[in-house]
Amino acid sequence: MKQHTISIIALSMLVATNANAGAYMFPELGMMSNSTAGAGAQAIAEGAETAFANPAAMSEFDTPVMAFNIQGMVSSIDYTDSGSTGVFAGGDDQTAAGTSMPVGSFYYIQPINDKWTAGVALASSGGSLIDYGPDYAGALLLQDAQLLTVQLNPSVSYKVNEQLSFGVGLVSELGVLEQNLAGSTDGIIPKIEVTGDSLDFGYTLSSFYKIDANNQIGFTYRSEIDHELDGEVTALGASNDSSINVVMPAMALLSGHHQLTADTAMMWSLGWTDFSKIAETPVTLTNASGGIARDWKDTVSASVGVHYQLNSKWRLESGVYYETSPQDDPTYQYPDVPTGEIWKLGMGASYELNSQWRLQMYYEYLYAGQSSIEYTLLEGSPLESTLQGDYDIDLHFFGLLMNYRF
């Protein structure tokens, strides 16, 4: 009886808050085009990170190359309560939920012959990390959560001719979820801990076309990866098996690179992400199952960037990016991933250390806008409660990418 009661309590809380903790995709973690805010990533073949950004473009390398990235991510997530009611009343008026974490990635490209090239990338395509603390007005729904993903992406490219190449890759992605719900201050609703992990698979398809000596375009499609994060829900010392569905949606990117002068190049990218796949969140426990509508929409993005060659050693880089919001209705917002429009500003510099080593230093500012939440629990009952407030969100990515040519 105790197990069944805990299942019902946990289910009612989890379906109200979870399973999209990785809905945002972060190309910053894998494609390494942060200095131009993503612009041109699929149309450039300069380093081993090409194995992730556009495997088809690996055909441009005639010697092995290797790269590794050391990155830091710092988020600022500020919540201002605007009159929460019921069980959500009494929390802090202001809550800072930002966090920080280190990130790393590795890439390698190996030419096989004049037609085939192989590569591998060890990186991440996205995730989420948020920590409100126990005094957040919505701590009954979420105190802290992290969804971390890492993928191994081997791929090959085939060079049709001097202008056109195609690429295909396999993706093995590990997803790991940890989440804590603070419970009610009176102890009636217990604290709940959720864990889960999943290894799932996808693929990439890509192409690369050189229009002429100064203009080239690239395209990459990364398939959806559907994680069933199997783990446990623990409360009051008892545990139940759980399964929480997290979709890393498919995405398509088209990029161009255009050498305007000997010193200046312009690049652009257009993107689409299949967020409409995240229409509902299924949650399954040992003795109960349920789901909640999320009603996300597909997003489109556009970015433009520039490279300016200062001299034979130094190149300056910058770019700007915009992406539409997957959900603007505050009644569909949840504390795990507050959503809104995204703006990015990137800047950086590349330095040719010698004939083998190239260093790229970068910084990107991501502004996720101001969004509102009006989540109602137990609607229509005497215990009806509404979490109501506003978010202001930005993130900072900075790091060093090191490329080595054998």
TAKA-V760088 format. One record per helix or strand of 3 or more residues. SS is the DSSP state (H for helix, E for strand). FROM is the first residue (numbers start at 1). TO is the last residue. If there is no record, write none. Layout:
BEGIN
ss=(SS & SS)
from=(FROM & FROM)
to=(TO & TO)
END
This chain:
BEGIN
ss=(H & H & H & H & H & H & E & H & E & E & E & E & E & E & E & E & E & E & E & E & H & E & E & E & E & H & E & E & E)
from=(2 & 27 & 34 & 41 & 50 & 55 & 65 & 86 & 94 & 100 & 116 & 126 & 144 & 164 & 192 & 215 & 225 & 238 & 251 & 264 & 275 & 280 & 289 & 299 & 314 & 330 & 342 & 357 & 385)
to=(14 & 29 & 36 & 43 & 53 & 60 & 81 & 88 & 96 & 111 & 123 & 131 & 159 & 181 & 212 & 222 & 235 & 248 & 259 & 273 & 277 & 285 & 293 & 309 & 323 & 332 & 352 & 377 & 405)
END
